[in-house]
Amino acid sequence: MPLQYPPFAASTRIQDAYRNNPTMKRREDGPGVVLVQMALLELGYKMPISTRKTGKPDGIYGDETHNVVFQFQKDKKLKFDGIAGNKTLDKLDQLMVAKSGKIPVPSPPVAPPTPPAIPPSRDYKIGTDDPTITPDPGSGVWGAKSAELSYIALKQIMLDPTFIGTATLTIGDDAVKHLLQYLGNSGRPYTIDLEGMVDEVPTAKKMMEFEVDQAKAFVETLPPGVHQITSRTAESSYNYKKESKNWFFAVGGYSVWGKGTATVTDTPTGKEYVLAFEYKFFDRYNWDNGKAVTIAGITVTDAFMGEFHKQGLAREYDEIGSLRRTFRWKHGGLIPLGQFDAPGSRS
């Protein structure tokens, strides 16, 4: 039976040791050892030498860790040799599951939505208010459970510069920035690089173009003058992994809408339009069902990411963003493509 305690199940090193391929013993060090030490501490075993420098396990399988594993094996009537292998880790796993209560069950993968098509009747209106957006419930109440030492250890591993460097190469710089905001546990809103997302993700660029197209159609119905316009509703979209691993893990699904100031002018050759447009973004940072990635021997899943939030070790937060463009066109004409580019960019 596979390991059930999420911090153990997330560690490829502990999974290997559980299969005795190879076992964990003296002279080993690393995140896997930290998780074993944390579990032993959680179960009441003392490790003063291994924790004397920082108050946290040092991740070194030295004499003290060997001796504590030896004592644990004796206490649980296992073969006592001080080596963490299948039976030892299996017993540790059982005890940690029992101690922590019901373990989070990974949600079945949910297929992302179909790539957006131009909405058939996307309505704008006169006004300045933003549409109402209801974020998904995420992982529930922050800090509803007591923090477990193994999750504290996992968080420390994920904050280590080596892990962060590997994560940046594996999932991308924006995905890591968003992850660090989550682990920072402040819950404060975070302004994303929306310019970068639109530039790097084809469907995100199309979604912005769709939004501008709807605004343009509405502006062309307005009489001469200056008008404040805004979306009636927000539109949903999704960053696909095949398009950008970076933005798939940084955001996934999100909502967008538009607003701005439209100036309509009558000229001898017909109406001309200027639209000072703001494209706005919102998402609630939490991992989508079925989202997972292995980084530096740790399999990061939606289940244990949500557990960080429940234990008060990380906090879900609002991702916000906007970008601005000024569009000029004549009635019945197209907006020149160059006007969609970011200021200062070269297309």
N, C-alpha and C positions, 0 to 999 in steps of 0.2 A: 504494500500500500504506500503511495507516495506521501511525502511529508505534508502535514496539514497546517502547521503553524506558519502564517504568512511570511514572517522574516526569514525563517529557515527555507521555505519553499522558494523565496526570491533569490537565495544565494546559490549560484552554481557550484561554489566550492563545497558548501555543506551538502548539497545534493550528491556531489561526487563522493564525499566521505561516507554518506549514508549508503552508497553502493560499494563501499570499501575500495574506491578507485581514485586515489588512495585514501587511507584513513588519515585522521589528523593526529599529530603527535609532536613530541619535543622538536624544537628548532624550526617549527613553522611559524609564520606570522601573517597578518593580513586581516581583511574585513570578516572572513569566515570565523576566524578565531575570536574576534570581538563579539560576534553574535553568540557563540558558545559561552564565552565568559559572562556576557550579559544575562543569558538564560540561567546560568548557575547562580549568579547574584540575585536574580529575581526569585529563585527558589530558596534563598536564604543562606547560601554558602558564602563564606568570607574570602576575599582575595585582596588583602592589604598591600601586598607587594605590587601586584599588577595594577592597582589603582592609586598608588601613592603619589604619583607625579601630578595628575590632573583630576583625580577623583573618579576617573572613568577607566575602563579596561584598556590596557596598552596594546592588545591584539597580538601578544607574544605568547606562544605556547611553550613557556618555560617550566621550571620545576614546580612553581606554585600551581599553575594551571594543570599540569600533569597530576599533582597530588590531589587537587580538588576533584578532578575527573575520577581519579582512583577512589576517593571517598564516596563520591556519588554512586559509582558502580557497586561498591560494597553495600551502601545503604539500600540500593534497589535490587540487591541480590543478582547482580550481573557478573560476568567474568570481569575481575578487576585487574586491569593492566595499565590504566591511565591513558589509554588511547581511545579517541573518539571515532568509533566506527558505526556500523549499522545498528546494532542493538542499543548502544549508548545513545545515539542520536534519536533513535526511535522512541526510547523512553523519555528523553528530554522533550521531544516533540509532543508526546501524549500529555505530559505534565503541563507544558506551556499552553496547549490548547485548553486544557481543563482550567488552568488558572486564569486565562484571559477571557473565558466565556465563549460565546458563540463566535466562531471565526467568520470573517467576511467572505461571502460566496461570490466569486467573480460573476458579473452579469454576462449573459450571452451576448455575443457581438451583435451590434445593431448596424444594419446596412446604412451607409450615408445616403442622404437624399439625392435624387436625380439632379444632375447639373441644371442650373436655372435656365429657363427660357425667358424671353422677354414677356413680362406679365401682360395679358391682353388688355387690361383696363386699369393700369396703375394710376390712381388718382392723386393729384396734388390739390392743394387748396390755398387760399389766401390766408396768411397767418405766419406766426413765428414759433409756435409751440412744437416740441418734439413729440412723435407718436409714443404711445404707451408700450413698453416692452416688459414682458413677464419672464424673468430668467428661470431656467430649470432649477429644481430643488437641490441639485448637487448631493452632497453627502449628509445633509441634515444639520443638526445643531453642532456648532463648534464647541469642543471641550466637553461633550456630553459624557465621555468616558475618561477614566484615569489613564495617564500616560504609562506605558509599559517600557521597561528598560531596553528591550530588544528593538522597539520602534525608535527610542532615543538613539540607540546605536546606529540604526539604519539611517537616521537623519544625519548623524555626524559623518557617516561614510559618504553620503551624498553631497555633503558640504566640503569634503576634502578637495583640495586643488587638483589632485590627480584624477579624481572622479569627474570633476567639472571639466577638466581638459578633455578627457575621453568622451564625455557627453557632448561637448561642443562639436567634436569630430563626428560623432555618431548621429546626433539628431539636429544639430544646427545651433547657431548662436542665439537666435531669438527664442527658440524653444528652451534653451538653458536660462536665458534672462527671465522668462516667464516662470520657469520652475523655481528659480532662486527667490523670486518675489513671493511665491507660494510658501516656500520653506522659511522665508523671513518672518512669516506669522503675523504680519501687521494688519492684513485685511484691507489695506488702503488701495484705492483704485490705481491702475497702472496704465499709462498711455503707451500704446503699442506703436511700432513703426509701420503705420498704415501705408505710407508711400512705398516702403519696401515690400509689403505684402502684395499690393496691387501690381508692383513691377515684377515680382517673382512668380506669382501664381496666375496662370491663364484664366481660370474661372473667376478669380477675384477681379481681374482687369475687365472681363466681360460684364461682371455684375455692376461695376462702376459705370461702364458705357451704357448698360441697360437703364440705370437710374438716371443718367443724364438725358437719355433719349426720352424718358417719360416726362422729365421736367421740361425739356424743350417743347414737347407736344403741348403741354399745358400753357407754357409761356406764349405760344403762338395763338392762343385763344384770347389773350388779354388785350384790352384797349391801350392806346398810348398812355404813358405815364410810368410811374415807379411803383412796383408792387413787391411786397414781401410774400414769398411762397414757401410752403413746407409740405412734406409728405403726410398723407393721411395715416399710413401704416408703414411699419418697417418690413423689409424683405429679408428672408432667410437665405443663407448660402453656406457653402462648405469647402474647406481646403482639403483636397484629396492627397493622400500620401504619394501617389504616383506622380503628382505634379510638383510637390515640395514637401519632403519629409520635415523640414524645418517648421513650416507653417502648419502642417498637419498636427505636430505635437505642441506647437505654441498656442494654437487656437482651435482648429477643427471647425465646428459649426459656429455661425455668428449671425448677427442682424445688422442691416445697414439701411440708411434712409438719406434723403437729401433736403436741403433748404437753401434759401438764398434771396438775393435782391435782383429782380428783373426790371430792366429799363426798356420800354417799348417806344420806338420813335417812328413817326410817319415821315417818309422822305418821298421825293418826286418819283423814285423808282420802286416804291413799296416799303413795307415795314422793315425796320432793322431792330435787332435785339442784342442786348448785353446782359449776361447773367453772371453775377458774382455768386458762385455756387460753393456750398460746403457739403462735402460727402462725409457722413458720420457713421461710426462703427460702435457696436456694443457686443460683449460676450461676458459670460460668467466663467471664470477659470475653474474648471473641474474636468477630470479625465473622462472621456466618453466611454460608454460600455464597450468592453472588448479591446480597448486600446492598451498596448503593452510594447515594451522594448527592453532589450538586455544591454546594459551598460556596465563595463568593467566587472562582469560577474554577478551583477545584481539585475534581476528581472523586475522592472518597474511596471506595475499593473494598476488598472483603475481601482481594484479592490484595496490594495494597501495604500495607494495614494489617498483614497478617501478615508482610510483609517487614521492617517496623520491628522486630518482635519477633526475627526471625531475625538481624538485624544488630545487636541489642543496643541499639537506640535507644528502644525502648519495651518494656514487659513485661506479658504477660497476668497476670491476678490473679483471686482469688476474690471474687465479690460475695456478701455475706451480708446477712441481715436477719431481723428478727422483729417481731411485734407481739403485744400481750397484751390479752385481754378476759376478763371474768368473766361467765359465763352462769348464769342461774337459771331453772328451769322445773319443772313438775310432771309426774309420769309420764303419758305419752301426750299431753302438751300440746306446744305449739310454744314455741320461744324467742322472746320479743318482739323485733321487728325493731330497736328502738332499742338493744338490747344489742350489736348488731354495729358500731355507730358508734364512732369514735375518741373517747376521753375528751375532754370539753370541746367536742365538735362539736355543731352544731345541724342536725338532720335535718328 
